[in-house]
Amino acid sequence: MTAMQAASALAYLTLPVIAVRAAESFHVSAGLIGVYTGLAFLGSAIATLVTAGISPRIGAVRMCQWASAANVAGLLCLLPAEPLLLPVAALLVGAGYGPMNPAGSFLLARVVPKQRLSLVFSIKQTCVPIGYGLAGLLLPSIVLLADWRAAVLVSAASVIAVALLSQVYRTELDRHRSDGTPFRLRTVLAPLQLMARYPGLRRMALCSLVFSGVQLGVASFLVVYLNQVVGMSLAAAGSILAIANVAAVAGRIGWGWVADLVAARWVLGALGIGMAASVVLILTVTLAWPFAMVAALGVALGATVIGWNGVFLAETARLSPEGQVSEATAGVMVVTFMGSVIGPPLLSGLLALTDSYEAGFLLLTIAALAMGLVFFLPERPKPQS
């Protein structure tokens, strides 16, 4: 599951990484990548709702293989360099990314011991920084050696290879199934309705809305802030983001281990407070800071702002009604994707209004702090199914 979702994350970030070179062939501005990203998240949200009840019926591995096919189809839509195909590519790549988490949650909730749930979910969620890291390390080099189409083909080949290798495990793992929910138009919103019924799931949805908005906001603006405002070189600023992603891998595993020892909601609360502290510190960085201090801040950002996902998914699975982990996770993940859609444009709007990054980073700080404190409020019991 880690490998399949890492390959999907690689596919997801392929065009953003090569946008400057690919934009020349498409005859569009590279700045339109924000529209591509927004459409991709929309595709993720739609596919998550549509497939939530299907994953338990066909098996998690098979669902991820279908999702991988959507990733590949989206990437191949980029090759003609036809601007009209860009929205199609974005929606397909996003549609391939969306079903991965509900399918993985369905499977892991059945095969992982309860006392190890947070740790294993967190290990699985290292897929995102792994996929993003591979995209940043491999694709630019391929573009320089060949061209952007070669980078797209390598990304597509990687997704296909992992999907084919997963077939080795499918028979064994996909015996873990349930009746699920047959696809009908009237049941598409069922995951959201399920999420809304349970106070714990509503809190996790709100958590993911805020935390994903903070994560995408920092990821979108950290490098440009350090470069344009602080005055660091582009290479140095980019290295801070790379350090943050490396720290996120260790952070996701570490927080998962801690969450199996104490209440996971306390860990999420502490992460919210840690996010707030890390984000507000961005505004204090100057060229007088030694690079090691800026790197340490990158570690803190990676461990908190990017490190929350595994604990969040494990807690969502724990709070889900029996036999409905996939559907409940899907309902929560739709809200997660909305945070990713809303966050960066909101910061862009504040930047346009104030001509300063300070308002945006302060908004992220307040939101993360408020959400962190919410987790220390008493937990309401789950209603009876």
Buried (B, 14 or more C-beta within 10 A) or exposed (E): BBBBBBBBBBBBBBBBBBBEBBBEBBEBEBEBBBEBBBBBBBBBBBBBBBBBBBBBBBBBBBBBBBBBBBBBBBBBBBBEBEEEBBBBBBBBBBBBBBBBBBBBBBBBBBEBEEEBBBBBBBBBBBBBBBBBBBBBEBBBEBBEEEBBBBBBBBBBEBBBEBBEEBEEEBEEBBEBBBEBBEEEEEBBEBBBEBBEBBBBBBBBBBBBBBBBBBBBBBBBBBBEBBBEBBEBEEEBBBBBBBBBBBBBBBBBBBBBBBBBEEEBBEBBBBBBBBBBBBBBBBBEBEEEBEEEEBBBBBBBBBBBBBBBBBBBBBBBBBBBBEBBBBBBBBBBBBBBBBBBBBBBBBBBEBBEEEEEBBBBBBBBBEBBBEBBEBBBEEEEEBEEE
